[in-house]
Amino acid sequence: MFRSLLTPRWLLLHVLFIAATIATGCLAVWQWDRAHEAGGSFQNLGYALQWPLFGAFTIFLWVRVMRMDLSREREQEESAPQAEADSAAEEPAEQPVVRRKRPLVPPPAPRVEEDDDPELAAYNRYLAELNESDRRAS
């Protein structure tokens, strides 16, 4: 299971996450030192306190991505024997019906008449002209 975290893709991701965590630590130290210099300010102090939070988020994201990948791999391993058993039975599996609560494309907005909002109607005519010129150019 954990062997999948040692693939070339994951090794590159490990290096990336480690470099990002180290970089945020170095930036925190730099801002802390900068805040205590003569030209330092509270802004530098704020950044010095922010960078460790960014580093902690990087570690959180790293763990989260690893868990997601491992759970996906586990689901594929569990579904593989089930798929073999289903194909051996030679009965077509009934596909679940997916019902959407809302349409993929929203309904069109109601038309705006010149009397309702002349400025919006003029803008809509302008957009229609641009659309028509794009269609002719294509």
Buried (B, 14 or more C-beta within 10 A) or exposed (E): EEEEBEEEEBEEBBEEBEEBBEBBBEBBEBBBEBBEEEEBEEEBBEBBEBBBEBBEEBBEEBEEEBEEBBEEBEEEEEEEEEEEEEEEEEEEEEEEEEEEEEEEEEEEEEEBEEEEEEEEBEEBEEEEEEEEEEEEEE
